[in-house]
């Protein structure tokens, strides 16, 4: 057995020694495009790495037929049975004692489309390592987080660590479109006494998340030849009236909500239109507009209340427009329906993680809320497990052109997570003389 400071130094040295391998692994993950229904290759890479670490690896298919009756299930429109999740288990030995309990490290491999590759400075699937950063779609959101979790365990393995409680590394699919991967693990009975969701938070501890509800709005008009515009009714024009009302709703909701955990009071649970498709021909009055977007859910607000507010806002426009009153728009809720969620800031999970962050950085971590939905809410609301976001990368780069992550941040998270595993899961580290020398170059007796 060794003291805490020596263990911390040894863990940091072990992660530093693994940094070149960590970087290469993250590059390989980015170079394996993992759009929905295309995650098998990257999951194979992760499963192989976990097996090399000596973890027991389970391959768990997501089958919609097994989730359909769950209140948090949403059909995301992708394969109902062909996608797989990977869970690596490092079994604990309770006789070793210490710690609080078991721990899940969770991350998703699915990524959003790269869009127009011509807009990227570097090819979106290149995984180029340049100026200390790995570039490409999924580098920040969130293959960097998964990499940090995996190499935290790799560093502990290299030090002969033996946990008293189980450690589970989960690599899941479907997070971007509703969370069917993580929901699968919960339904299948994978549980722990604490969960770290390794989403990009710039190493801020984020136990509070807003929700996000995906919606589709269909607005009907009346087609006519453009030369006879007055004979038609433009669905585009009618949609723009609704769009303006929704924008006002977004501003008014934020003006009423106050929570110091969020950095920007204007952007806690935004309503945003992501796609608009309208019209059939440039010389025809547009007959139909279909718009899709996300409606934010404030912490403490129910999904149903958020839905009602958006619906009522649309109806307020309909009530003042004779055409819309006679041809009401259709509002549908589909795919991701992310509730808000929160772990109390005084929970031991938060205190313990903050203490490990301080060891690595010598400073207090910021504790913040995040304006995005994630799988954290499934652990908290459905699995009844305390959970927190903590990971490398800036979420402002997620889903964006020229996405990247700083490897130094991935390394720092790996160190913090490794310390967290030892503190939370207990057990012991038995250092070899070489490891003692690396962690104690002064030769001071421990």
C-alpha positions in Angstrom: 0.0 0.0 0.0 1.2 3.6 -0.7 0.2 7.1 0.4 -2.2 9.3 -1.6 0.5 11.7 -2.8 2.7 8.9 -4.2 -0.3 7.2 -5.9 -1.2 10.6 -7.5 2.3 11.1 -8.8 2.5 7.6 -10.1 -0.8 7.9 -11.9 0.2 11.1 -13.5 3.5 9.6 -14.6 1.7 6.6 -16.0 -0.8 8.7 -18.0 2.0 10.9 -19.4 3.9 7.8 -20.5 0.8 6.6 -22.4 0.2 9.9 -24.1 1.6 9.0 -27.5 -0.5 5.8 -27.6 -3.6 7.7 -26.3 -3.2 10.3 -29.1 -2.9 7.6 -31.8 -5.9 5.8 -30.4 -8.0 8.9 -30.5 -6.9 9.5 -34.1 -8.0 6.0 -35.1 -11.4 6.6 -33.5 -11.9 9.8 -35.4 -10.7 8.1 -38.6 -13.5 5.6 -38.2 -16.7 7.5 -39.2 -19.4 6.5 -36.8 -22.6 8.0 -38.1 -25.8 6.3 -36.9 -25.9 2.7 -38.2 -22.2 2.9 -39.0 -20.8 2.4 -35.5 -19.6 -1.2 -35.7 -16.0 -0.5 -36.8 -15.3 2.0 -34.0 -17.0 -0.2 -31.4 -14.7 -3.0 -32.5 -11.7 -0.8 -31.9 -13.0 0.1 -28.4 -13.9 -3.5 -27.6 -10.4 -4.7 -28.6 -8.7 -2.1 -26.5 -10.8 -3.0 -23.4 -10.0 -6.7 -23.9 -6.3 -5.8 -24.1 -6.7 -4.2 -20.7 -8.0 -7.4 -19.3 -11.6 -6.2 -18.8 -14.5 -8.5 -19.3 -16.2 -7.1 -22.4 -20.0 -7.5 -23.2 -21.4 -6.7 -26.6 -25.0 -5.5 -26.1 -27.3 -5.0 -29.1 -29.9 -2.2 -28.9 -33.2 -3.8 -29.8 -36.2 -1.4 -30.0 -38.5 -4.3 -29.3 -37.0 -4.6 -25.8 -37.3 -0.8 -25.2 -40.6 0.1 -26.8 -42.6 0.0 -23.5 -40.0 2.2 -21.6 -41.3 5.7 -21.0 -37.9 7.2 -22.0 -37.7 5.3 -25.3 -37.9 7.2 -28.6 -37.6 5.6 -32.0 -34.8 7.5 -33.6 -35.5 6.2 -37.1 -32.3 4.2 -37.3 -31.8 0.4 -37.2 -34.1 -1.2 -34.6 -31.7 -4.1 -33.9 -28.3 -3.8 -35.7 -26.4 -1.4 -33.5 -24.3 -2.5 -30.6 -23.0 -1.1 -27.3 -19.8 -2.1 -25.6 -19.4 -2.5 -21.8 -16.1 -3.4 -20.3 -16.1 -4.5 -16.7 -13.2 -4.4 -14.3 -14.4 -6.5 -11.4 -13.7 -5.3 -7.9 -12.6 -7.4 -5.0 -14.6 -6.3 -1.9 -12.1 -7.9 0.4 -9.6 -5.1 -0.5 -11.9 -2.6 1.2 -12.0 1.2 0.9 -13.8 3.5 -1.5 -17.4 4.4 -1.9 -18.7 2.0 -4.5 -18.8 1.1 -8.2 -18.4 3.5 -11.0 -19.6 3.8 -14.6 -17.5 5.8 -17.2 -19.9 6.5 -20.1 -19.5 7.9 -23.5 -21.1 7.7 -27.0 -19.5 6.9 -30.3 -22.2 8.1 -32.6 -21.5 11.4 -34.3 -23.5 13.9 -36.4 -22.9 14.5 -40.1 -19.8 16.4 -41.1 -21.8 18.4 -43.6 -20.0 19.9 -46.6 -16.4 18.6 -46.4 -15.2 21.5 -48.6 -15.9 23.9 -45.6 -13.4 22.1 -43.4 -9.8 23.2 -43.3 -8.8 19.6 -42.8 -10.8 16.6 -44.0 -13.5 15.8 -41.4 -12.4 12.2 -41.0 -8.7 12.8 -41.1 -7.9 12.6 -37.4 -4.9 14.8 -38.1 -2.7 15.5 -35.0 -1.5 19.1 -35.4 -0.3 21.7 -32.9 -1.2 19.5 -30.0 -4.7 18.9 -31.2 -6.6 16.0 -32.9 -8.9 17.3 -35.6 -12.1 15.8 -37.1 -15.7 15.0 -36.6 -16.3 13.4 -33.3 -12.9 14.4 -31.8 -14.5 16.7 -29.3 -18.0 15.1 -29.1 -17.1 12.8 -27.7 -14.4 10.3 -28.7 -11.9 12.4 -26.6 -13.9 11.7 -23.5 -14.1 8.0 -24.2 -10.3 7.9 -24.9 -9.7 9.7 -21.6 -11.7 7.1 -19.7 -10.1 4.2 -21.4 -6.5 5.5 -20.8 -7.3 6.3 -17.2 -8.0 2.6 -16.8 -4.9 1.7 -18.9 -2.7 3.8 -16.6 -4.1 2.1 -13.5 -3.6 -1.3 -15.1 0.1 -0.5 -15.7 0.4 0.3 -12.0 -1.0 -2.9 -10.8 -4.2 -1.3 -9.4 -6.8 -3.6 -7.9 -10.2 -2.1 -7.3 -12.5 -3.0 -4.4 -15.6 -2.1 -6.4 -16.6 -2.7 -10.0 -15.6 -0.2 -12.8 -17.6 -0.2 -16.0 -16.5 1.6 -19.2 -19.5 2.0 -21.5 -19.3 2.9 -25.1 -22.8 3.5 -26.4 -24.6 4.4 -29.6 -27.6 6.6 -30.2 -26.9 9.5 -27.8 -27.2 12.2 -30.5 -30.7 10.9 -31.5 -32.3 10.1 -28.1 -30.1 7.8 -26.0 -31.2 4.3 -27.0 -27.7 2.9 -26.3 -27.5 4.1 -22.7 -31.1 3.2 -22.1 -30.3 -0.3 -23.3 -27.6 -0.7 -20.6 -30.0 0.5 -17.9 -32.8 -1.8 -19.0 -30.2 -4.7 -19.1 -29.3 -4.0 -15.5 -25.9 -2.3 -15.7 -25.7 -0.2 -12.6 -23.2 1.6 -10.4 -23.0 3.8 -7.3 -21.8 6.7 -9.5 -21.6 7.7 -13.1 -19.3 10.1 -15.0 -20.6 11.0 -18.4 -17.4 12.1 -20.3 -19.1 14.8 -22.4 -17.0 17.8 -23.4 -17.2 20.3 -20.5 -13.7 21.9 -20.6 -13.1 20.0 -17.3 -15.9 21.8 -15.6 -18.0 19.6 -13.3 -21.6 19.7 -14.6 -24.2 17.9 -12.5 -27.1 19.9 -14.0 -28.4 19.7 -17.5 -31.2 21.2 -19.5 -33.4 19.0 -21.7 -34.1 19.1 -25.4 -37.1 17.9 -27.3 -37.0 17.3 -31.1 -40.0 18.5 -33.0 -41.3 18.8 -36.6 -43.6 21.5 -37.8 -45.5 21.2 -41.0 -47.1 24.4 -42.4 -49.5 24.3 -45.4 -50.1 26.9 -48.0 -51.7 27.0 -51.4 -49.8 26.5 -54.5 -50.1 28.8 -57.5 -48.1 30.0 -60.4 -45.7 32.7 -59.2 -47.1 35.0 -61.8 -50.4 34.7 -60.0 -49.0 35.0 -56.5 -52.1 36.7 -55.2 -54.1 33.5 -56.0 -51.8 31.4 -53.7 -50.9 31.3 -50.1 -47.2 31.0 -49.3 -46.4 28.4 -46.7 -43.0 30.1 -46.3 -44.6 33.4 -45.3 -46.9 31.6 -42.8 -44.0 29.7 -41.4 -42.1 33.0 -40.9 -44.9 34.4 -38.7 -44.7 31.3 -36.5 -40.9 31.4 -36.5 -40.9 35.0 -35.2 -43.3 34.0 -32.4 -41.1 31.1 -31.4 -38.1 33.4 -31.3 -40.0 35.7 -29.0 -41.0 32.8 -26.8 -37.3 31.7 -26.5 -36.3 35.2 -25.3 -39.2 35.6 -22.9 -38.6 32.2 -21.3 -34.9 33.0 -20.7 -35.8 36.4 -19.3 -37.9 34.7 -16.6 -35.3 32.0 -15.7 -32.4 32.7 -13.4 -29.8 30.2 -12.3 -26.1 31.1 -11.5 -25.0 27.6 -12.6 -25.3 28.7 -16.2 -22.7 30.9 -17.7 -25.0 32.7 -20.2 -28.5 33.5 -19.0 -29.7 33.8 -22.6 -28.7 30.3 -23.5 -30.0 27.8 -20.8 -32.6 25.9 -22.8 -32.8 27.4 -26.3 -35.4 26.7 -28.9 -33.8 26.4 -32.2 -34.9 25.6 -35.8 -32.3 23.3 -37.4 -33.8 22.5 -40.8 -36.3 24.1 -43.1 -37.6 22.6 -46.3 -40.1 24.5 -48.4 -41.5 24.8 -51.8 -41.2 22.6 -54.9 -40.3 25.1 -57.7 -38.8 28.5 -57.9 -41.8 29.8 -60.0 -44.5 28.3 -57.7 -46.0 29.7 -54.5 -44.8 27.4 -51.8 -47.4 24.9 -50.8 -45.6 23.3 -47.8 -42.9 24.1 -45.3 -41.5 21.4 -43.0 -39.2 22.7 -40.2 -37.4 20.6 -37.6 -35.8 21.8 -34.4 -35.2 21.3 -30.7 -37.2 22.8 -27.9 -35.1 23.3 -24.7 -36.4 22.2 -21.3 -35.3 24.2 -18.3 -34.1 22.5 -15.2 -37.2 21.7 -13.1 -39.5 22.1 -16.1 -41.3 19.0 -17.3 -41.1 17.8 -20.9 -44.9 18.2 -21.1 -44.9 21.8 -19.9 -42.2 22.7 -22.5 -44.3 21.0 -25.2 -47.4 22.9 -24.1 -45.6 26.3 -24.2 -44.4 25.7 -27.8 -47.8 24.4 -28.9 -49.6 27.4 -27.3 -47.3 29.8 -29.0 -47.9 28.3 -32.4 -51.7 28.3 -31.7 -51.5 32.0 -30.8 -50.3 32.8 -34.3 -53.0 30.4 -35.8 -55.7 32.3 -33.9 -54.8 35.6 -35.6 -54.5 34.2 -39.1 -57.6 33.1 -41.0 -55.6 30.8 -43.4 -53.8 29.1 -40.6 -57.0 28.8 -38.6 -58.6 27.0 -41.5 -55.4 25.0 -42.3 -53.7 24.4 -38.9 -50.0 23.5 -38.8 -49.1 20.1 -37.6 -46.6 19.8 -34.6 -45.0 16.4 -34.0 -42.6 15.3 -31.4 -40.1 12.7 -32.5 -36.7 11.2 -32.0 -34.7 12.6 -29.0 -36.9 13.7 -26.0 -34.3 14.6 -23.4 -35.6 15.5 -20.0 -33.7 17.9 -17.7 -31.8 16.3 -14.8 -29.7 17.2 -11.8 -27.5 15.6 -9.2 -27.3 17.7 -6.0 -24.0 19.6 -5.8 -23.4 18.3 -2.3 -23.5 14.7 -3.4 -20.4 12.7 -2.5 -19.9 12.0 -6.3 -19.4 15.7 -6.9 -17.3 16.3 -3.8 -15.0 13.4 -4.6 -14.6 14.4 -8.3 -13.8 18.0 -7.3 -11.1 16.8 -4.9 -9.4 14.8 -7.7 -9.6 17.8 -10.1 -7.9 19.9 -7.4 -5.1 17.4 -7.1 -4.4 17.6 -10.8 -4.9 21.4 -11.4 -4.2 22.9 -7.9 -7.4 24.9 -8.2 -11.1 24.6 -7.6 -13.1 23.2 -10.5 -16.0 25.3 -11.9 -19.4 23.7 -11.2 -21.8 24.6 -13.9 -25.0 23.6 -15.7 -25.0 22.7 -19.4 -27.7 23.8 -21.9 -27.6 20.5 -23.8 -29.4 17.3 -23.3 -27.4 14.1 -22.8 -27.5 10.5 -21.5 -26.9 11.8 -18.0 -30.6 12.3 -17.6 -31.2 8.6 -18.2 -28.9 7.6 -15.4 -30.5 10.1 -13.0 -34.2 9.9 -13.9 -34.5 6.3 -15.1 -31.6 4.5 -13.5 -31.8 6.4 -10.2 -28.0 6.7 -10.2 -26.0 9.9 -9.3 -24.3 11.2 -12.4 -22.2 14.1 -13.6 -20.7 15.5 -16.8 -16.9 15.9 -16.8 -14.7 15.6 -19.9 -12.3 17.2 -22.3 -13.2 19.6 -25.1 -15.3 22.7 -25.7 -19.0 21.9 -26.6 -19.0 25.0 -28.8 -16.8 22.9 -31.2 -19.2 20.0 -31.2 -21.3 19.6 -34.4 -19.3 22.4 -35.9 -17.0 22.7 -38.9 -13.3 22.2 -38.0 -14.1 20.3 -34.8 -11.0 19.5 -32.7 -9.8 18.7 -29.2 -6.6 19.6 -27.3 -4.8 16.4 -26.4 -3.4 18.0 -23.2 -6.9 18.3 -22.0 -7.6 14.7 -22.8 -4.5 13.7 -20.8 -5.6 15.9 -17.8 -9.0 14.3 -17.8 -7.5 10.9 -17.9 -5.4 11.7 -14.8 -8.4 13.1 -12.9 -10.6 10.2 -13.8 -7.9 7.7 -12.8 -7.6 9.4 -9.4 -11.4 9.4 -9.1 -11.5 5.6 -9.8 -9.0 4.9 -7.0 -10.8 7.2 -4.5 -14.3 6.1 -5.4 -13.7 2.4 -6.0 -11.2 1.8 -3.3 -8.7 -1.1 -3.5 -5.0 -0.8 -3.7 -2.0 0.1 -5.8 1.2 -1.8 -5.2 4.0 0.0 -6.9 7.1 -1.7 -8.3 10.5 -0.1 -7.5 10.5 1.4 -11.0 7.2 3.1 -10.4 8.4 4.4 -7.1 11.4 5.9 -8.8 9.2 7.6 -11.5 6.8 9.0 -9.0 9.4 10.1 -6.5 12.5 11.2 -8.4 14.0 13.0 -5.4 14.5 9.6 -3.7 12.6 10.7 -0.6 11.6 7.8 1.5 7.8 7.1 1.5 
